[in-house]
């Protein structure tokens, strides 16, 4: 399996993780990604990049089958409002393409918030920084690599 920058960062920090390759998942639904990983959807997360009314960027990590609640997210980071970053702005800002964005290893560190559902999980999965690649590690180990907070940011299921 090809090493991604995320895996290199984890190796450098001597953090235990399990790499997963599921092939091109750019057209897969979140549920299909979880199935390909053989994991329950509630432990698989996606990384979303936003911009606040102040112009600051924020990273939010939510369950793969859910959506980000923009009002809750804005409140979590102390912004009046936030909106999703436009796709074309993602690569120059983070170094990642849509579908391969990871909270680890962006060009610059942005305030990062994980949905509170990740708290207390033994392990979680998220992008390894390249489409089709995921890493699995404990939130506790992740906290050795990046700073993040927990907040209730996922949209309530209708």
C-alpha positions as CSV (number, residue, x, y, z in Angstrom):
1,X,0.0,0.0,0.0
2,X,1.2,3.5,-0.9
3,X,2.1,5.7,2.0
4,X,0.3,9.0,2.2
5,X,1.5,12.2,3.9
6,X,-1.0,11.5,6.7
7,X,0.6,8.1,7.3
8,X,4.1,9.7,7.2
9,X,3.1,12.2,9.9
10,X,1.6,9.4,12.1
11,X,4.8,7.4,11.6
12,X,7.0,10.4,12.5
13,X,5.0,11.0,15.7
14,X,5.2,7.2,16.4
15,X,1.4,7.0,16.6
16,X,-0.2,3.6,16.1
17,X,-2.7,3.5,13.2
18,X,-4.1,1.0,10.8
19,X,-4.1,2.0,7.1
20,X,-6.9,0.9,4.8
21,X,-7.2,1.1,1.0
22,X,-10.6,0.8,-0.5
23,X,-9.9,1.9,-4.1
24,X,-11.4,5.0,-5.7
25,X,-14.2,6.0,-3.4
26,X,-15.0,9.3,-5.1
27,X,-18.4,8.2,-6.2
28,X,-19.2,6.1,-3.2
29,X,-21.8,7.2,-0.6
30,X,-20.7,7.4,3.0
31,X,-22.5,4.2,3.8
32,X,-20.7,2.4,1.0
33,X,-17.3,3.7,2.2
34,X,-18.1,2.3,5.7
35,X,-19.2,-1.1,4.1
36,X,-16.0,-1.2,2.1
37,X,-14.0,-0.7,5.3
38,X,-16.1,-3.3,7.1
39,X,-16.9,-0.8,9.8
40,X,-20.1,0.6,11.3
41,X,-20.9,4.0,9.7
42,X,-20.9,5.7,13.1
43,X,-17.0,5.3,13.4
44,X,-16.2,6.5,9.9
45,X,-15.8,10.3,9.6
46,X,-15.5,12.9,6.8
47,X,-13.4,16.1,7.0
48,X,-15.1,19.3,5.9
49,X,-13.4,22.7,5.5
50,X,-15.4,25.9,6.1
51,X,-14.9,29.7,6.2
52,X,-16.4,31.9,8.9
53,X,-17.9,35.3,8.6
54,X,-14.6,36.6,10.0
55,X,-12.7,35.1,7.0
56,X,-11.0,32.4,9.2
57,X,-11.1,28.8,8.1
58,X,-12.2,25.9,10.2
59,X,-12.1,22.1,9.9
60,X,-15.1,20.0,11.1
61,X,-15.1,16.2,11.2
62,X,-18.5,14.6,11.2
63,X,-19.9,11.0,10.8
64,X,-19.7,10.0,7.2
65,X,-23.4,9.4,6.9
66,X,-24.3,12.8,8.4
67,X,-24.2,16.4,7.6
68,X,-22.6,19.4,9.3
69,X,-25.1,21.7,11.0
70,X,-23.7,25.1,10.0
71,X,-25.4,26.9,13.0
72,X,-24.0,24.5,15.6
73,X,-20.6,24.6,13.9
74,X,-20.5,28.4,13.9
75,X,-21.4,28.4,17.6
76,X,-18.7,25.8,18.4
77,X,-16.0,28.1,17.0
78,X,-17.4,31.4,18.1
79,X,-18.4,32.7,14.6
80,X,-21.6,34.5,13.7
81,X,-22.0,32.2,10.7
82,X,-19.9,29.8,8.6
83,X,-20.3,28.3,5.1
84,X,-18.7,25.5,3.3
85,X,-15.4,26.3,1.5
86,X,-15.8,26.1,-2.3
87,X,-14.4,23.0,-3.9
88,X,-11.9,24.9,-6.1
89,X,-10.5,26.6,-3.0
90,X,-9.8,23.4,-1.1
91,X,-6.6,22.2,-2.8
92,X,-4.7,25.5,-2.7
93,X,-5.7,26.1,1.0
94,X,-5.2,22.6,2.4
95,X,-3.2,20.6,-0.1
96,X,-6.0,18.1,-0.4
97,X,-8.6,17.3,-3.0
98,X,-12.3,16.9,-2.4
99,X,-12.9,13.4,-1.1
100,X,-9.3,13.0,0.1
101,X,-9.3,15.7,2.8
102,X,-7.8,14.8,6.2
103,X,-7.6,16.7,9.5
104,X,-3.9,15.7,9.6
105,X,-1.2,17.3,7.4
106,X,-3.0,20.3,5.9
107,X,-0.7,23.0,4.5
108,X,-1.6,25.1,7.6
109,X,-3.3,24.1,10.8
110,X,-6.9,25.3,11.2
111,X,-9.0,25.1,14.3
112,X,-10.5,21.6,14.2
113,X,-13.7,20.3,15.8
114,X,-14.8,16.7,15.8
115,X,-18.4,15.8,16.3
116,X,-19.0,14.7,19.9
117,X,-20.0,11.3,18.7
118,X,-16.3,10.5,18.1
119,X,-15.6,11.0,21.8
120,X,-15.0,7.7,23.7
121,X,-14.8,5.5,20.6
122,X,-12.0,2.9,20.6
123,X,-11.0,3.8,17.1
124,X,-12.3,6.0,14.3
125,X,-11.7,6.1,10.6
126,X,-11.0,9.2,8.4
127,X,-9.3,10.0,5.1
128,X,-5.6,9.4,4.9
129,X,-5.2,12.4,2.6
130,X,-5.8,10.6,-0.7
131,X,-9.0,9.3,-2.3
132,X,-9.4,5.6,-1.5
133,X,-7.2,5.7,1.6
134,X,-8.3,5.8,5.2
135,X,-6.6,5.6,8.5
136,X,-8.0,4.0,11.7
137,X,-6.8,5.2,15.1
138,X,-8.1,6.1,18.5
139,X,-9.2,9.7,19.2
140,X,-6.7,9.6,22.1
141,X,-3.8,8.8,19.8
142,X,-5.0,11.5,17.3
143,X,-4.8,14.1,20.1
144,X,-1.0,13.4,20.1
145,X,-0.8,14.6,16.5
146,X,-3.3,17.5,16.2
147,X,-5.2,19.8,18.6
148,X,-9.0,19.5,18.3
149,X,-12.1,20.0,20.4
150,X,-15.3,18.0,20.5
151,X,-18.7,19.7,20.0
152,X,-22.2,18.7,18.9
153,X,-21.9,19.8,15.2
154,X,-23.7,17.1,13.2
155,X,-27.2,17.9,11.9
156,X,-30.0,16.1,13.6
157,X,-31.4,13.3,11.6
158,X,-34.8,14.2,10.2
